[in-house]
Amino acid sequence: MSLHEFAKDLAHLEYVVPLLERGNPLSLPYWRNRVTALQAQQSLLPDGTKRVARLLKLFNEFERESVSSR
């Protein structure tokens, strides 16, 4: 994955992931897998590690809320 592809995918996920709280058109595991796939390239951007970690933290929060609302 090139730097450009990584940056574009990360920006897209940063836009989409917060919207999942309102309802997800695809399953949370799909989106988590998309973010997790970026971990191997997160060092391509100076702040890539921080941004990927923030998205994974959002998934953890969504899953906790989902479990507690059951």
Z-matrix of the N, CA and C atoms (Angstrom, degrees):
N
C 1 1.449
C 2 1.526 1 107.92
N 3 1.299 2 116.37 1 132.33
C 4 1.458 3 120.52 2 179.95
C 5 1.528 4 110.30 3 -82.42
N 6 1.304 5 115.60 4 165.01
C 7 1.466 6 121.28 5 177.54
C 8 1.526 7 110.36 6 -56.80
N 9 1.318 8 116.47 7 -43.38
C 10 1.467 9 120.60 8 -179.33
C 11 1.531 10 111.08 9 -62.95
N 12 1.322 11 117.16 10 -45.93
C 13 1.468 12 121.14 11 179.61
C 14 1.523 13 110.72 12 -62.64
N 15 1.342 14 116.68 13 -42.96
C 16 1.459 15 120.78 14 179.16
C 17 1.524 16 110.51 15 -61.64
N 18 1.325 17 116.80 16 -48.80
C 19 1.465 18 121.00 17 -178.68
C 20 1.523 19 111.46 18 -61.39
N 21 1.322 20 116.60 19 -40.90
C 22 1.467 21 121.03 20 179.57
C 23 1.530 22 110.76 21 -66.18
N 24 1.325 23 117.36 22 -45.14
C 25 1.468 24 121.27 23 -179.69
C 26 1.522 25 110.70 24 -65.44
N 27 1.322 26 116.83 25 -42.44
C 28 1.463 27 120.87 26 179.64
C 29 1.527 28 110.71 27 -63.19
N 30 1.311 29 117.24 28 -44.46
C 31 1.474 30 120.74 29 178.43
C 32 1.525 31 110.95 30 -61.13
N 33 1.313 32 116.87 31 -41.74
C 34 1.474 33 120.68 32 178.23
C 35 1.529 34 110.38 33 -61.40
N 36 1.328 35 116.54 34 -46.13
C 37 1.463 36 120.43 35 -179.09
C 38 1.528 37 111.40 36 -66.39
N 39 1.317 38 117.20 37 -35.92
C 40 1.466 39 119.82 38 176.91
C 41 1.520 40 110.76 39 -64.41
N 42 1.311 41 117.83 40 -28.68
C 43 1.459 42 121.81 41 176.35
C 44 1.529 43 111.06 42 -77.72
N 45 1.331 44 116.96 43 -45.27
C 46 1.459 45 121.95 44 -172.79
C 47 1.524 46 113.02 45 -75.43
N 48 1.315 47 117.68 46 -44.21
C 49 1.467 48 121.02 47 -171.85
C 50 1.530 49 112.65 48 -56.53
N 51 1.329 50 120.61 49 -47.48
C 52 1.466 51 118.20 50 178.01
C 53 1.528 52 113.53 51 -59.70
N 54 1.318 53 117.61 52 -28.15
C 55 1.462 54 121.29 53 179.27
C 56 1.526 55 112.25 54 -70.98
N 57 1.323 56 117.11 55 -20.05
C 58 1.462 57 120.71 56 -177.98
C 59 1.523 58 112.16 57 -64.26
N 60 1.311 59 116.68 58 -23.31
C 61 1.466 60 120.24 59 179.43
C 62 1.527 61 110.72 60 -62.42
N 63 1.313 62 117.89 61 -28.72
C 64 1.468 63 122.70 62 -179.58
C 65 1.518 64 112.38 63 -80.59
N 66 1.296 65 116.51 64 -12.64
C 67 1.460 66 122.42 65 -176.07
C 68 1.511 67 107.52 66 137.66
N 69 1.309 68 116.03 67 137.09
C 70 1.455 69 117.56 68 -175.00
C 71 1.521 70 111.80 69 -111.66
N 72 1.335 71 115.35 70 127.01
C 73 1.456 72 119.51 71 178.85
C 74 1.531 73 111.85 72 -69.15
N 75 1.294 74 117.41 73 -26.73
C 76 1.459 75 123.26 74 174.50
C 77 1.525 76 106.52 75 -121.37
N 78 1.278 77 116.96 76 167.54
C 79 1.459 78 119.62 77 -176.21
C 80 1.526 79 112.20 78 -72.27
N 81 1.326 80 115.54 79 152.54
C 82 1.464 81 120.70 80 176.86
C 83 1.529 82 112.11 81 -57.94
N 84 1.341 83 119.14 82 -39.22
C 85 1.470 84 117.68 83 177.84
C 86 1.536 85 113.10 84 -59.27
N 87 1.318 86 117.38 85 -35.43
C 88 1.469 87 120.01 86 177.21
C 89 1.528 88 110.33 87 -59.58
N 90 1.334 89 115.72 88 -49.67
C 91 1.461 90 119.88 89 -177.03
C 92 1.530 91 110.99 90 -69.11
N 93 1.324 92 117.70 91 -38.04
C 94 1.467 93 120.03 92 177.23
C 95 1.530 94 109.37 93 -61.29
N 96 1.328 95 117.22 94 -41.92
C 97 1.466 96 120.51 95 178.29
C 98 1.525 97 111.44 96 -61.95
N 99 1.328 98 116.86 97 -38.12
C 100 1.473 99 120.16 98 177.73
C 101 1.520 100 110.48 99 -61.51
N 102 1.333 101 116.72 100 -43.14
C 103 1.467 102 120.25 101 179.92
C 104 1.523 103 110.22 102 -70.37
N 105 1.317 104 117.11 103 -44.83
C 106 1.461 105 121.36 104 -179.19
C 107 1.526 106 111.01 105 -59.28
N 108 1.318 107 117.04 106 -35.72
C 109 1.463 108 120.80 107 178.95
C 110 1.525 109 111.95 108 -61.86
N 111 1.318 110 117.16 109 -24.59
C 112 1.464 111 120.54 110 -179.89
C 113 1.525 112 112.57 111 -79.68
N 114 1.316 113 117.93 112 -14.93
C 115 1.459 114 119.71 113 -177.12
C 116 1.526 115 112.61 114 -57.59
N 117 1.313 116 117.84 115 -35.49
C 118 1.463 117 120.61 116 -178.69
C 119 1.534 118 112.16 117 -66.08
N 120 1.326 119 117.22 118 -25.88
C 121 1.461 120 120.83 119 -178.43
C 122 1.522 121 113.03 120 -110.04
N 123 1.322 122 118.30 121 8.28
C 124 1.460 123 120.23 122 -172.30
C 125 1.530 124 113.58 123 -60.88
N 126 1.312 125 117.77 124 -21.30
C 127 1.459 126 120.02 125 -179.97
C 128 1.537 127 112.48 126 -78.98
N 129 1.333 128 117.57 127 -3.70
C 130 1.467 129 120.31 128 177.69
C 131 1.523 130 111.58 129 -63.90
N 132 1.305 131 117.41 130 -31.00
C 133 1.463 132 121.67 131 177.72
C 134 1.522 133 108.72 132 -110.93
N 135 1.334 134 117.37 133 144.31
C 136 1.463 135 119.48 134 -179.93
C 137 1.535 136 113.12 135 -56.07
N 138 1.319 137 117.00 136 -36.69
C 139 1.464 138 120.26 137 -179.59
C 140 1.533 139 112.17 138 -104.80
N 141 1.329 140 117.32 139 14.27
C 142 1.457 141 121.67 140 -177.06
C 143 1.516 142 113.38 141 -60.00
N 144 1.318 143 117.22 142 -43.15
C 145 1.468 144 121.06 143 -179.37
C 146 1.522 145 110.60 144 -61.22
N 147 1.323 146 115.98 145 -44.43
C 148 1.467 147 120.50 146 -179.64
C 149 1.528 148 111.13 147 -64.98
N 150 1.319 149 116.71 148 -40.93
C 151 1.464 150 120.58 149 -177.62
C 152 1.527 151 111.58 150 -69.02
N 153 1.332 152 117.14 151 -42.26
C 154 1.465 153 120.53 152 178.10
C 155 1.525 154 109.41 153 -64.86
N 156 1.326 155 117.55 154 -42.48
C 157 1.468 156 121.24 155 179.35
C 158 1.527 157 110.79 156 -61.55
N 159 1.326 158 117.02 157 -38.09
C 160 1.476 159 120.49 158 179.56
C 161 1.525 160 110.17 159 -64.40
N 162 1.327 161 117.01 160 -41.41
C 163 1.464 162 119.93 161 178.80
C 164 1.524 163 111.00 162 -65.92
N 165 1.323 164 117.49 163 -41.47
C 166 1.465 165 119.92 164 178.40
C 167 1.524 166 111.01 165 -65.19
N 168 1.330 167 116.94 166 -34.66
C 169 1.463 168 120.55 167 176.29
C 170 1.533 169 110.31 168 -63.57
N 171 1.323 170 117.14 169 -39.67
C 172 1.470 171 120.46 170 176.64
C 173 1.526 172 110.76 171 -60.29
N 174 1.332 173 117.00 172 -42.55
C 175 1.464 174 119.92 173 177.70
C 176 1.521 175 111.04 174 -61.21
N 177 1.307 176 117.38 175 -42.12
C 178 1.467 177 120.57 176 178.36
C 179 1.524 178 110.46 177 -60.37
N 180 1.326 179 116.59 178 -41.32
C 181 1.469 180 120.80 179 178.44
C 182 1.528 181 110.97 180 -65.43
N 183 1.336 182 117.20 181 -43.68
C 184 1.469 183 120.60 182 178.23
C 185 1.526 184 110.41 183 -59.34
N 186 1.310 185 115.82 184 -44.51
C 187 1.468 186 119.66 185 -177.81
C 188 1.523 187 111.38 186 -67.46
N 189 1.317 188 118.30 187 -39.23
C 190 1.475 189 120.98 188 176.81
C 191 1.523 190 110.51 189 -62.49
N 192 1.331 191 116.45 190 -44.06
C 193 1.460 192 121.04 191 178.94
C 194 1.518 193 110.96 192 -63.93
N 195 1.307 194 116.39 193 -39.47
C 196 1.452 195 121.29 194 179.73
C 197 1.526 196 111.19 195 -63.93
N 198 1.314 197 116.55 196 -43.29
C 199 1.462 198 120.95 197 179.64
C 200 1.523 199 110.60 198 -68.30
N 201 1.335 200 117.13 199 -41.20
C 202 1.461 201 119.13 200 -177.25
C 203 1.524 202 112.84 201 -73.01
N 204 1.336 203 118.00 202 -21.25
C 205 1.467 204 120.20 203 179.92
C 206 1.534 205 112.17 204 -86.28
N 207 1.316 206 116.62 205 -5.94
C 208 1.478 207 119.41 206 179.81
C 209 1.480 208 112.30 207 -79.64
